[in-house]
Amino acid sequence: MTKLFAINAGMSFFAVAKAENEKEVLTILVNRELEEQEDFGIRAHIDDFSIEGLYGDFFRDEKGAFIKGHILDYPRHIRKMSTKERDTYIQSHIEKNARDFWKNHPFYAELYLREFKKYEAVGKGVGNTFRPHFSEEFYFNTAKLIITETDWYGEDFQIIEIDLTDCNYQLIFELTLEE
């Protein structure tokens, strides 16, 4: 039976979808996001091997991000390392974080890291036109993880079933001011 679902991401995004269940709603949402062709869409985010893209989510260790304010101002414990030691340390954490992100799809982690190595081989300089080669299945599953496991929408993400069986309205959200 088809139902209505509210998709809420705070101030960033609110929509209503008609679907059989929450899994189908998520599929609809992921496909919508993947259809966006802008430079700031989810597909571009996945393809961006800078700290602004998905790669940036892996650029951290257990103490926090390796960057502050988009400047490579490494935390003290990393600044104390030699250049070679620092590069090895950062690369090992990027690889670990990518594998953790795709824990249920280890092949995707290896594919992503392999494409990143190709990007590095081409060079990070201005004019680098390298585009990774990912399958639509990779984009779909990665976009689903980004939506459900990161702060893609900037707020808490919720899918709420709208059920008007016993009444003619359903409160989705109410802001209450405490005195």
N, C-alpha and C positions, 0 to 999 in steps of 0.2 A: 504494500500500500504506500502510495506517495504521501510524503509529509512535508511540512515546511520547517526550515531550520534558520535560525538567526546566526550569522557569523559576526562575532564582535571582536574587535581589536582596539578597544578604547577609542581615543579620538582619531586614530589613524584610519580606521576602516570599519564599516558596518554594512552588511548586506543580508539579503534573504535568499535562500536557495530551496528549490523543490527537489527532493531526493527520497530514496528508500531508507537511508540510514546515514550516520555520521561519516562512515568511510566513503560513501559516494559523494557527500558534501565536500570532503577534503579533496577528492579526485577532481570535482568541478572547480574548486578554488585553485588547485595546482595548475590545471590546464589553463585557467584564466590568466594566472601569473605568467605562465610560459608563453602565452600569446603576445604579451607585451613585448614590443621590439625596441623600446627606448633604451638608451645607454644606462639607465638606472634600474632597469627591470631585473628580475631574478635570474634570467639567463645570462645577462651581462655580468651580474654579480658572481655567478659561478665561473665564468670565463676570465674574470679579472684576477690576475696573479699578483696584484699589489696588495698592500695592507688595507686598501679600501674595499677589496672584494672578499670573497669567501676565504681566500688564503689568509687574510688578516685575522680571521677567527682562530686560526691555528698558530698564530705568531705569539705564543705565550708559554709560560711554564706554570708550575704549581704556585708560584709567588705572584703571578699576575702577568699582564701584557708586557712584551719586550719594548713597547713604545709608549710614549706619553704625548698626547697632543699632535699626533701625526709627524713627530720628529724622532729620528732614531737616537733618542737619548736613553741609552740602556740603563736599567737599574744597576745599582752599585755592585751587586754580586756578579753581574755579567761584565761590567766595565773592568773589573779586576783580572779578568781572564786575558790570555794572549789572544791575538786575532784568530789563529788556527783553532784554539780551544773554544773560543766564543762561537765561531762558525759551526763547528761540530756540535756544540751544545744546542744552538738554536735549531739547526737542521734536524737533530734527533727529536727535539720537542715538536717541531712541525710535523714530522712523520708520525710520531706517537699520537698527536692530537687528531690528525687526519684519520688514522686507523680507529681511534675512539669514536669519531664522528660517524664513520661508516661501519660501526662494529658488526652490524647484521649483514653488511655487504662488503666484505674485505676486498673483493675484486675492484670495487669502485675506488677504494682508497689507493690501491696500487695504480690504477689507471690515472687517477688525478695526480699522484706524485710523479708518474712517468711523463705526463703532459707538462707538469711544472718543470721538470728537468729539460725538456725540449725547449720550453720558453726561455729558461736560463741560458741554454746553449746559443740561442739566437741573439740574446743580449737584451738587457733591460732598458736600453737607451731610448731616447726619443725616436719615434718613427718605427718602433718595433710593431710590426703588423701581425705577429704570430697569433693564430686562432687555434685553440685546442680542438681536438676531434673527439667529441663525446657523442654517444648514442642518445636517442630520444628517451630511452629507458633510463639511462644515467641521469639526464636532466630531470625527468619526472621524479625519480626516487630522491635525488638530491634536493630538488625544490620542496618536496614533501618534508624532508628532514629540516630544511631551513625554516619552513613555516611553523613546524611543530616543536622544534628543539632550540631555536634561537629567538632573538628579539626582532625578527624581520619587520614586524608591524610596530615595534616600539612599545608595545603594551602587552598585557596578558591576553592571550589568544583563546577564544572560546567558541565552540559550536553548541548552540542551545536549541533543542527541539521545541518548536512552537506547537502547543497542544491546547486547542480551544474546544475540546470535547465537552467539558463540564461548565464552561463559562464563555463569555463573548470577548474576553481580552486576556492578555498575559503580560505581566510586567517583566520586562527584560532587564532593565537597569533603572535604579533610582538613586540619585545623589541625595544624601541626607546630611544636613549641616548640624553638627553637634554644638551645643551651647557651652 
